[in-house]
Amino acid sequence: MSLSFNPDALDLPQGHFIGGSYRPGPEAMVLHRPSDGAAYAGLPVAGADLVDEAVCTAKAALKSSGWGTCQPRERTRALHRWADLIEAEAGHLAQLEAVASTRLISQLVAGDIAVTAEQIRFFAEMADKEGGELVPTRGDQLGMIVTEPFGVVGAITPWNFPISMAGWKLGPALAAGNAVVLKPSEMTPFATLRMAELSVQAGIPAGLVNVVLGDGRTTGNALTGHTGIGKVSFTGSTVAGSAIMENIARSGVKPMTLELGGKSPQLVFADADLSLAADCIARTILFNAGQVCVAGSRVLVEASVAEALAAALVARLKAGHLGPTWDAATEYSPIISARQLDRIDSLVSAAVTEGAEVLTGAARLDGPGYFYAPTLLVGVTQTSTAVTEEIFGPVLTLQTFGTEEEALALADHPTYGLAAGLFTRDLSRAMRVMKQLQAGTVWINRYGRSRDHILPTGGYKSSGIGKDLGRDAYHANRRSKSVLIDL
Ligand code: NAD
C-alpha cells in the first residue's frame, strides 16, 4: 500500500486541547504548506487567559488523578499503552505531520514515529526504577534524598521534528509524575494535538497533557511567565531561548531546560575513511534539507585530502526526487516557509559577497513549494557569515587545517557547542580530540543520532542548558528534597 495521500482530504484537529477535549477559537493565523505554499489551515492563538486555564486544568488534574504520587508502575503501564496507540496510529499521525512540516511521509512511520514510541517506553520504564537515596550521616541520624515531580511543566517545541520533539518533552515529564502544558510550533501543531488526544485514550488522565496553540510572543510568553509552571522545557533557537530566560527572570525564577541552536563541525583527518566521511556529511546535510539542530554544517578537513573530500561531497550533494512531503516518492524535503527560504538564500548570497566560492548549489529550486539546492561553499573564514550563523538549511562550508591544534581552533565556535563529528582511523587521536571538542555530543566515524535513547542530548555554550533524552531527561523532570531525621 502506498503511503502517499491527498492533503486536501485530511481532517485536521481543530483548536487547543485542554482537559481532554478540543477548544476551538477564532482563527488568528493562516498556515501555509511548505510543499506547495498553499494556505490550508487557520490557527487560533491562546492568550494569557487560556494559557492560565490550561495551567490550572493541569494542576487540578494532577491533584485529582494522583498521577505524581501513585504507584509508579501505573504511570509505566499508561505510558506503554500510549506508545502502543501512537504506533497503531502511525499512518494517520504521519499524515498530520507531513501536511504541515518538512518531514517526508516516507520517513515518518518507520523513523520519527517508531523512535518516539520507543523513547516513550524508555522513559516509562524509568518511572519505577529511579528513586532517591539514603546518604551517610552521623549514626544517630538518618539522611535521605527524596525526589518529587515539579508539578506542571511548560513545554515549547520547534517545527523541524514536531512529533519527536513532543515525545522528548512529554515522555520524561509524564513518566516523572508531572502534568504538561505544551505549545508546539505555530507552523506544525497537528500531530502534537493528536498525540495529546491519544494520551487520554491510553488512560493517561485527561488534563495531564494539554496543548495550547499560538506564536511565541503571545502564547509562549504567557506560558513561560506563568507562575503556576514548575519548570520550563524548551527546544528552539538560541534567540528565543535567551528571550525565555529574560521572561523567566522577570516573571519569577523557575528551573528550565533549554535545547537550542547549533553550528556543528565535522572534522576529517587525512587518515580517515574519506568515502565514509563523505557519505555521513552528505547524508546528514541532505536529511530534512539541513533543518536539523545538530546538522554538521561546518566541514573541517586536513589540507592534504581537502580536494578529494570536496569532490566526493559534490558528487553526493544531490537533492534527490523533489516533491511534496505527502508523496511517498519524494526524497528531498522542502524548506519550512518562504521566510526561511529567503533567509537561507540571503545568508548564502552574503557569503558569496564576502568571497566564498560555490562548489555546488547556492540556488532556489523550482517547485510550487520552498526548495533550496544542497550547497557547498569553500573559501570561507572563521568570521564569514556562512560559518558563524546557524543557516538551518542544506548548506555546508568547508575549511582546511594543517594540524590537530588548528582543527580544534576552527571547531571551537564562539556561540554554539551542540554537537561535533570526527573522522579518523587513529584511536588515540579520536579520544584526544573528542576530549577537547566543546560540544554536548561527539560522534566518531559516524554522524547523527542513533536509536540509543540512553544517550542524553544537549548543548555546551549557548546551545543550551540541561539535557533531553537519556536518564538525565527523566531526572531533569524531578527535583530533590533533602531530609534529615534525628533518631
Ligand atoms: P524558534 O526558536 O523560532 O521557535 C521554537 C518554539 O519557540 C516555537 O514554538 C515558537 O513559537 C516558540 N517561541 C519563539 N519565541 C518565543 C518566546 N519569546 N517565548 C516563548 N516561546 C517562543 O525555533 P524554530 O525556528 O521553531 O526551530 C529551529 C531552531 O530550533 C533552530 O535554532 C534549531 O537548532 C533549534 N532546535 C534545537 C534542538 C536541540 O535539541 N538543541 C532540536 C530541534 C531544533
Residues whose N, C-alpha, C, O or C-beta is under 5 A from the ligand:
A	BS01	NAD	I156 T157 P158 W159 K183 P184 S185 E186 G214 D215 G216 R217 G220 N221 T235 G236 S237 T238 A240 A243 I244 E259 L260 G261 G262 C293 S463
